[in-house]
Amino acid sequence: MGLILAFLISGAQDEWRLPDRRPFVACTAEELARLRAARESAPVARVIKDADAALARPLVFPPRGGQHNQWYQCDKCQRALVTVDDTHHRCPGCDKVYRGSPYDDVLFARTHSRNLADMRNAAWAFAIAGEKKYADFAASVLLGYAARYADYPYHDNASGSGLTKPGRSGGRLFEQTLNEAYHVAIDIAPAFDLIHDALGEEDRRTIRERLIRPMLENMDRHKMGRSNWQTWHNAGMFRGGVCLEDVAWMRKAVEQGRNGFSFQLRECVSAEGMWWENSWGYHFYTLSALVATAETARRIGVDLWSHPALRKMFALPVAYTMADGSLPRFGDDVNSSVRGAGALMEAAHHATGEPLPLPDEPIWETVLLGRDAAKKGTAPKLESRLFPGAGHAILRSGGLTAAMTFGPYGGYHGHFDKLSFVFFGFGRELGVDPGRAKSQAYRLPIHANWYRATVGHNAVVVDGKSQNAAAGRATLFAANDRFVAARAECDGAYPGVKHARLLLLTPEYLLVFDDLAADADRRFDWVYHNRGRVAETPAIRFEGEVTTHLTLDDQPGTRVVVGDGPGESIADRVPMVTVTRIGKAARFAAVLEPVSKGAPCVRSVEWKDGAITVVRDGGSDVVSAGARFEVIRGGERVLKGE
C-alpha cells in the first residue's frame, strides 16, 4: 500500500495517496517509460549529453551563497558588467573593474544554479539510462549542499548595500526565499525523487533534514500573499513536502490562508486570466510555479488543474499576440511570447485537453507527456479585444496591432504607465514600451527613473513628473474587421488632472487622441518612442525597413523635441519625440502611419469642434470623439460606439 495522506481541500475531505514506487514528483512511471523509449530523440538525448558534460567537469561548491544579478552592474554607467575572471568584473562603458562582494557572489549564484541544473540532468540521466555514475553525481551535489547549507551565511538581496541585518526574505544558498523555493521545486525535489531508490537510508535522511526541510522552514517564514514569490514558496513547499512525505507542508502550500495555491488563484488573477502584477514576464514566471505544484499533485492523484482561473491563465496570452509574435512589454518584462512558453502550454494541454498553441517541434514535455508531435496545437483567431479586468485593449486591423494599458497598478513589477500603448506593424515592433533592463537593474536609478517612469512609455507626462500609482477605466470599445477604437480615462495618475485617450486603428494608421483638463496651468508632454532612426524633415518620421511617419495637429505654442532613450539597456537607444503644450487643458491629435514601401498617405490631422479630421490621399476620415463616437470615411459611417 502507498502512503495515505488525509487532506482537506476546498471544504471536502479528500484522501491523498502517494504511489507505492517512485518517481512521482518529477514524473510518473508511465511518463518515465516514455522518456526511456525515446532516449534517442533530440530532447532526451540532449539531457543525457548535458549530464555527461557535467560529470566531466570538476564539481565546485562556492564558499558562500549567491547574490542577485542586480548587483552585476556598474554604479556609474548603469550597464551590466563583463566577467574578466572569478574575482574581476569590468564595466564595458568606463572600464572600471569591480572586485569582491557582492560582485563575486553573483558568480557564486551562477555556479550554484549550474550545480543544481547539472544535478537535475544527472538524476534524469540515471532514471532514463540506469547508470549508477549519474546517481552518484546527483547524490554528491545533494549531500554537498546538505553539508553546507546551515553553515552558509544568511543574507538577502540587499546585503551588497552594506546592511548588517538581512531581512526575512533572504536565504543561505541564495539571497532570496524566492530563489531557494524555485530551486527546491525545479531542481532539488525532482532530483531527490529520481535517485531516491539509489540512496541509502542515512543519505536520504541527511538530504531531507539538513537541506530540504531547512529550506522549506526558511521560505515559510516569509509569507508574501499576492506575489509571484509566494507561488514559488508554495511550489517549493508542495514538492519538498512530497519528498519529506509530510502532509503538513503539502497542505500549507495549497490551503494556507492568504498565501496558498487556492487563495492565489481565487484572489490574484483577473476575470480574464491575467496575473495581477500585469507583466507577461511575471505572468509566465508565476505560471511556472503553479504548474510545478499542479503537475506533482496530478501525479499523486490530486486535481488542481480544474481551477478555472488556472485554465484562463493559459488561454489569455494568445489573445495579446502582437504582429511580430511577441506580447506587449508591459511592466517588468523583457521579450515574452507564447512561443517561449511551450513547456507550460504542453502541461496545460495534457492536463485539460483544451486547444492551445503547442511547439512545432517536440520538446522534453512533448515526450514526457506523450503528445503526438504530428498533431499540431491550435489557437483562437486573433481579434480585437477589450479586457476590462486586466485593463488592456487590443486593437487589430490588417497588418497593424496596438495595445493600450489602463488597468490596475501591478505593484513592485508594475509601471507608472496608465493609458500608454505599444504599436506593431508589418511584423515588427514600432512603438516601444521599454519593459525592464535585460540585466535586471532593479536597484539602479535607471529602473525608477526610466523603465518604471512615465517618460519611458508612450504616455503623457504632467509637469515633468511620473504618474502616481493609479488605475484607469475603459469608456469605449468598438470594432469590426477594418476599424477598431478604444478609449480609456484616468483621473488618479496626476492630482487635479483628468485624462482621456482614444486610439483608433485603421488599415493604414493609428490615431492617438488625448484630451486633458487640469485645475491649473500645467505642462503636458506627449511622449512617443519608436524603433528606427528619427528624422525631422519634412515631417517627423522614424526610419527603418518599416518607417513610421508621425503627423501632429498644428497648435500654437507647441514645442517638439526629438531624442532617444534606453531600450533593453542604457546602450540600446530607442528614438523618441516629446510634444509639449502648456495650459489648463491640452489636446493632442497624432497619427502614426507605418510604411514599408513608398510614401505615407496621411497629409494632415486636425482637432476642431469635437471632431478629428485626418486628411489622406483619396479622401478624409472624420472621427467624432464626444459622447457619441463614430468614424466617417468617404461619407460612410464605418464605425460607431457609445
Residue pairs with C-beta under 8 A, 6 or more apart in sequence:
1 20
2 17
2 18
2 19
2 20
3 17
3 18
3 245
4 15
4 16
4 17
5 15
5 16
5 17
5 18
5 247
5 250
6 13
6 15
6 16
6 247
7 13
7 14
7 15
7 16
7 247
7 250
7 251
7 302
8 14
8 251
8 255
9 254
9 255
9 262
9 302
10 262
14 302
16 247
16 250
16 300
16 301
16 302
17 300
17 301
18 24
18 242
18 245
18 300
19 28
19 29
19 299
19 300
21 29
22 193
22 194
22 196
22 197
23 29
23 32
23 127
23 190
23 193
23 194
23 196
24 193
24 242
24 296
24 299
24 300
25 189
25 190
25 192
25 193
25 239
25 242
25 243
25 296
25 299
26 123
26 124
26 127
26 189
26 190
26 191
26 193
26 194
27 35
27 127
27 299
27 368
28 299
30 370
31 368
31 369
31 370
32 127
32 128
34 367
34 368
34 369
34 370
35 44
35 124
35 127
35 128
35 367
35 368
36 128
38 44
38 367
39 45
39 48
39 128
39 129
41 362
41 367
42 362
43 362
43 363
43 364
43 366
43 367
44 128
44 364
44 367
47 121
47 124
47 125
47 128
47 364
48 121
48 124
48 125
48 128
48 129
50 118
50 121
51 118
51 121
51 122
51 124
51 125
51 134
51 137
52 125
54 118
54 119
54 121
54 122
54 137
55 122
55 133
55 134
55 137
57 118
59 115
59 137
59 140
59 141
59 144
60 111
60 115
61 115
61 144
61 145
61 148
62 108
62 111
62 112
63 108
64 105
64 108
64 152
64 153
64 155
65 105
65 108
65 109
65 112
65 152
65 153
65 155
65 171
65 172
65 173
65 174
65 175
66 105
66 106
66 108
66 109
66 110
66 111
66 112
66 113
66 173
66 174
66 175
66 179
67 101
67 102
67 105
67 106
67 108
67 109
67 155
67 157
67 159
67 160
67 175
68 102
68 106
68 109
68 157
68 160
68 175
68 176
68 440
69 106
69 109
69 439
69 440
70 157
70 439
70 440
70 441
70 442
70 443
70 444
71 102
71 103
71 105
71 106
71 160
71 443
72 80
72 81
72 89
72 103
72 106
72 439
73 79
73 80
73 81
73 439
73 441
73 443
73 444
74 81
74 91
74 93
74 94
74 96
74 98
75 444
76 91
76 93
76 94
76 96
77 91
77 93
77 94
77 570
78 441
78 444
78 445
78 446
78 570
79 91
79 92
79 93
79 439
79 569
79 570
79 571
80 92
80 438
80 439
80 441
80 569
81 89
81 90
81 91
81 92
81 98
81 103
82 89
82 90
82 91
82 92
83 89
83 107
84 90
84 97
86 104
86 107
87 99
87 100
87 104
88 97
88 98
88 99
89 97
89 98
89 99
89 103
89 104
89 106
90 96
90 97
90 98
91 97
91 98
93 571
101 159
101 160
102 159
102 160
105 160
105 175
109 174
109 175
109 179
112 173
112 174
112 183
113 183
115 141
115 145
116 141
116 183
116 187
116 188
116 191
117 187
118 137
118 141
119 137
119 138
119 141
119 142
119 187
119 188
119 191
120 138
120 186
120 187
120 190
120 191
122 134
122 135
122 137
122 138
122 141
122 191
123 134
123 135
123 138
123 190
123 191
123 192
123 194
123 195
124 194
125 131
125 134
126 132
126 134
126 135
126 138
126 194
126 195
126 198
127 194
127 195
132 198
135 195
135 198
135 199
138 191
138 194
138 195
139 195
139 198
139 199
139 203
141 191
142 188
142 191
142 192
142 207
142 211
143 203
143 206
143 207
145 173
145 211
146 206
146 207
146 210
146 211
147 210
149 172
149 173
149 210
149 211
149 214
149 215
150 172
150 210
150 214
152 172
152 173
153 172
154 166
154 170
154 171
154 172
155 166
155 170
155 171
155 172
155 175
156 163
156 166
156 167
156 169
156 170
156 171
156 175
156 176
157 169
157 170
157 175
157 176
158 166
158 167
159 166
159 170
159 175
161 443
168 177
168 221
168 222
169 176
169 177
169 178
169 222
170 176
170 177
171 177
171 179
171 180
171 215
171 218
171 219
172 180
172 218
173 179
173 180
173 183
173 215
174 180
174 183
176 229
177 218
177 219
177 221
177 222
177 229
177 233
178 228
178 229
178 232
178 233
180 215
180 218
180 219
180 236
181 215
181 219
181 229
181 232
181 233
181 235
181 236
181 237
182 232
182 235
182 236
182 289
184 212
184 215
184 216
184 219
184 235
184 236
184 239
184 240
185 232
185 235
185 236
185 238
185 239
185 240
185 289
185 292
185 293
186 292
188 211
188 212
188 215
188 240
189 212
189 236
189 239
189 240
189 242
189 243
190 239
192 207
192 208
192 212
192 243
193 242
193 243
196 204
199 207
208 243
208 244
212 240
212 243
212 244
213 240
213 244
215 236
215 240
216 236
216 237
216 240
216 241
216 244
216 249
219 233
219 236
219 237
220 233
220 237
220 252
222 229
222 233
223 230
223 233
223 259
224 230
224 233
224 259
225 258
225 259
225 263
226 264
226 267
226 268
226 276
226 411
227 411
228 275
228 277
228 282
228 285
228 286
228 289
228 413
230 259
230 264
231 261
231 264
231 286
231 289
231 290
231 293
232 289
233 253
233 259
234 253
234 254
234 256
234 259
234 260
234 261
234 264
234 289
234 293
235 253
235 289
235 290
235 292
235 293
237 249
237 250
237 252
237 253
238 249
238 250
238 253
238 254
238 261
238 292
238 293
238 296
238 297
239 292
239 293
239 296
240 249
241 247
241 248
241 249
241 250
241 252
241 253
242 250
242 296
242 300
252 260
253 260
253 261
253 293
254 260
254 261
254 262
254 293
254 297
254 304
255 261
255 262
256 263
257 263
258 267
261 290
261 293
261 304
262 307
264 290
265 290
265 307
265 309
265 310
266 309
268 275
268 276
269 275
269 276
269 309
269 312
269 313
270 276
270 387
270 389
270 390
270 391
270 407
271 388
271 389
272 312
272 316
272 387
272 389
272 390
273 309
273 311
273 312
273 313
273 314
273 315
273 316
273 390
274 283
274 313
274 316
274 387
274 389
274 390
274 392
275 282
275 283
275 286
275 287
275 313
276 408
276 410
276 411
277 283
277 286
277 331
277 332
277 410
277 411
277 412
277 413
277 414
278 330
278 331
278 390
278 391
278 405
278 407
278 408
278 409
278 410
278 413
278 414
279 330
279 331
279 332
279 333
279 410
279 413
279 414
280 317
280 320
280 327
280 328
280 329
280 330
280 331
280 333
280 336
281 331
281 332
281 333
281 334
281 336
281 413
281 435
281 436
282 331
282 332
282 333
282 413
283 313
283 317
283 336
284 317
284 336
284 340
284 341
284 344
287 313
287 314
287 341
287 344
288 344
290 310
290 313
291 344
291 347
291 348
293 304
294 304
294 305
294 310
294 347
294 351
295 347
295 351
297 303
297 304
298 304
298 305
298 351
304 310
305 311
305 348
305 351
305 352
311 348
311 352
311 354
314 344
314 345
314 348
314 352
314 354
314 356
315 354
315 356
315 380
316 387
316 390
317 327
317 338
317 341
318 338
318 356
318 357
318 379
318 380
318 382
319 380
319 382
319 383
319 385
319 387
319 394
320 327
320 328
320 392
320 394
320 403
321 327
321 337
321 338
321 382
322 328
322 401
322 403
322 422
322 424
322 429
323 399
323 400
323 401
323 424
323 425
323 426
323 427
323 428
324 424
324 427
324 428
324 429
325 337
325 338
325 339
326 335
326 336
326 337
326 429
327 333
327 336
327 337
327 338
328 392
328 403
328 405
328 422
328 433
329 335
329 336
329 422
329 432
329 433
329 434
329 435
330 392
330 403
330 405
330 415
330 417
330 422
330 433
330 435
331 410
331 413
331 414
331 415
331 435
331 436
332 413
332 414
332 415
332 435
332 436
332 451
333 435
333 436
334 435
334 436
334 438
334 568
335 435
338 345
338 357
338 379
339 357
342 358
342 359
342 363
342 365
343 363
343 364
343 365
345 356
345 357
345 358
345 359
345 377
346 358
346 359
346 363
346 365
346 366
346 369
346 371
347 365
347 369
348 354
348 356
349 355
349 356
349 358
349 371
349 377
350 369
350 370
350 371
355 377
355 378
355 379
355 380
356 377
356 378
356 379
357 377
357 378
357 379
358 366
358 371
358 376
358 377
359 366
359 377
360 376
361 373
362 373
366 373
382 396
383 396
383 479
384 394
384 395
384 396
384 397
384 479
384 484
384 505
385 393
385 394
386 392
386 393
386 394
386 474
386 477
386 486
387 393
387 394
387 407
388 407
388 473
388 474
389 407
390 407
391 405
391 406
391 407
391 408
391 471
391 472
391 474
392 403
392 404
392 405
392 406
392 407
393 403
393 404
393 406
393 474
393 477
393 486
393 488
393 503
394 401
394 402
394 403
395 401
395 402
395 403
395 404
395 479
395 484
395 485
395 486
395 503
395 505
395 510
396 484
396 505
397 482
397 483
397 484
397 505
397 506
397 507
398 482
398 507
399 425
399 426
399 427
400 423
400 424
400 425
400 505
400 507
400 509
400 510
400 594
401 423
401 424
401 425
401 505
402 421
402 422
402 423
402 424
402 431
402 503
402 505
402 510
403 421
403 422
404 419
404 420
404 421
404 486
404 488
404 501
404 503
405 417
405 418
405 419
405 420
405 421
406 418
406 419
406 471
406 472
406 473
406 474
406 488
406 489
406 490
407 471
407 472
408 471
409 469
409 470
409 471
414 452
414 469
415 451
415 452
415 453
415 456
415 457
416 452
416 453
416 454
416 457
416 466
416 467
416 468
416 469
416 493
417 433
417 454
417 457
417 459
417 467
418 459
418 467
418 470
418 471
418 472
418 490
418 493
418 499
419 459
419 460
419 472
419 488
419 490
419 493
419 499
419 501
419 514
420 433
420 454
420 457
420 458
420 459
421 431
421 458
421 501
421 503
421 512
422 429
422 431
422 432
422 433
422 458
423 430
423 431
423 458
423 510
423 530
423 548
423 592
423 594
424 430
424 431
425 546
425 548
425 594
426 546
426 594
426 596
428 531
428 544
428 545
428 546
429 531
430 530
430 531
430 532
430 542
430 546
430 548
430 592
430 594
431 458
431 528
431 529
431 530
431 548
431 592
432 458
432 529
432 530
432 531
432 567
432 574
433 456
433 457
433 458
433 529
434 450
434 451
434 456
434 457
434 529
434 565
434 566
434 567
434 568
434 574
435 451
435 568
436 442
436 447
436 451
437 444
437 446
437 447
437 451
437 566
437 568
437 569
437 570
438 568
438 569
439 569
441 447
441 451
446 566
446 570
450 456
450 565
450 566
451 566
452 466
453 466
454 460
454 461
454 465
454 466
454 467
454 493
454 527
455 461
455 466
455 525
455 527
455 565
456 529
456 565
456 566
457 527
457 529
458 527
458 528
458 529
459 467
459 527
460 499
460 501
460 514
460 516
460 524
460 525
460 526
460 527
460 588
461 524
461 525
461 527
462 493
462 494
462 497
462 516
462 518
462 522
462 523
462 524
462 525
463 494
463 522
463 523
464 523
464 525
465 494
467 493
467 494
468 492
468 493
468 494
468 495
470 490
470 492
470 493
471 490
471 492
472 488
472 489
472 490
472 492
472 493
473 488
473 489
473 490
474 486
474 487
474 488
475 487
475 488
475 489
475 500
476 485
476 486
476 487
476 502
476 629
476 641
476 642
477 485
477 486
477 487
477 641
478 484
478 485
478 629
478 639
478 640
478 641
479 485
479 639
480 638
480 639
482 506
482 507
482 638
483 504
483 505
483 506
483 631
483 638
483 639
484 504
484 505
484 639
485 502
485 503
485 504
485 505
485 629
485 631
485 639
485 641
486 502
486 503
487 500
487 501
487 502
487 503
487 625
487 629
488 500
488 501
489 498
489 499
489 500
489 501
490 499
491 497
491 498
491 499
493 499
494 518
494 522
496 518
496 519
496 520
496 522
497 516
497 517
497 518
497 519
497 522
498 516
498 517
498 518
499 514
499 515
499 516
500 514
500 515
500 516
501 512
501 513
501 514
501 515
502 511
502 512
502 513
502 514
502 515
502 623
502 625
503 510
503 511
503 512
503 513
504 510
504 511
504 513
504 623
504 631
504 639
505 511
506 621
508 593
508 601
508 602
508 616
509 591
509 592
509 593
509 594
509 601
509 602
509 614
509 616
510 591
510 592
510 593
511 589
511 590
511 591
511 605
511 612
511 614
511 623
512 588
512 589
512 590
512 591
512 592
513 587
513 588
513 589
513 590
513 607
513 612
513 623
513 625
514 526
514 586
514 587
514 588
515 585
515 587
515 625
516 524
516 585
516 586
516 587
517 584
517 585
518 584
518 585
519 584
520 584
521 582
521 583
521 584
522 582
522 583
522 584
522 586
523 580
523 582
524 580
524 581
524 582
524 583
524 586
524 588
525 578
525 579
525 580
526 578
526 579
526 580
526 581
526 588
526 590
527 576
527 577
527 578
527 579
528 550
528 576
528 577
528 590
528 592
529 565
529 574
529 575
529 576
530 542
530 548
530 550
530 574
530 575
530 576
530 592
531 542
531 544
531 574
531 575
532 541
532 542
532 543
532 544
532 546
532 547
532 548
532 575
533 542
533 543
533 544
533 575
534 540
534 541
534 542
534 543
534 562
534 563
534 564
534 575
534 576
534 577
535 541
535 542
535 543
536 560
536 562
539 549
539 550
539 551
540 549
540 550
540 552
540 560
540 562
540 577
541 547
541 548
541 549
541 550
542 548
542 550
542 575
545 596
546 594
546 595
546 596
547 594
547 595
547 596
548 592
548 593
548 594
548 595
549 591
549 592
549 593
549 594
549 595
549 600
549 602
550 577
550 590
550 591
550 592
551 590
551 591
551 593
551 600
551 602
551 603
551 604
551 605
552 558
552 560
552 579
552 588
552 589
552 590
552 605
553 587
553 588
553 589
553 590
553 605
553 606
553 607
553 612
554 604
554 606
555 581
555 587
557 581
557 582
558 579
558 580
558 581
559 579
559 580
559 581
560 577
560 578
560 579
560 580
561 577
561 578
561 580
562 575
562 576
562 577
562 578
563 575
563 576
563 577
563 578
564 573
564 574
564 575
564 576
565 573
565 574
565 576
566 572
566 573
566 574
567 573
567 574
579 588
579 590
581 588
587 607
589 605
589 606
589 607
589 612
590 605
591 602
591 605
591 614
593 600
593 601
593 602
601 616
601 617
601 618
602 614
602 615
602 616
603 615
603 616
603 617
604 614
604 615
605 612
605 613
605 614
605 615
606 612
606 613
606 615
610 624
610 625
610 626
611 622
611 623
611 624
611 625
612 622
612 623
612 625
613 620
613 621
613 622
613 623
614 620
614 621
614 622
614 623
619 633
619 634
620 633
621 631
621 632
621 633
622 631
622 632
622 633
623 629
623 630
623 631
623 632
624 630
624 631
624 632
627 642
628 640
628 642
629 639
629 640
629 641
629 642
630 637
630 639
630 640
630 641
631 637
631 638
631 639
631 640
632 638
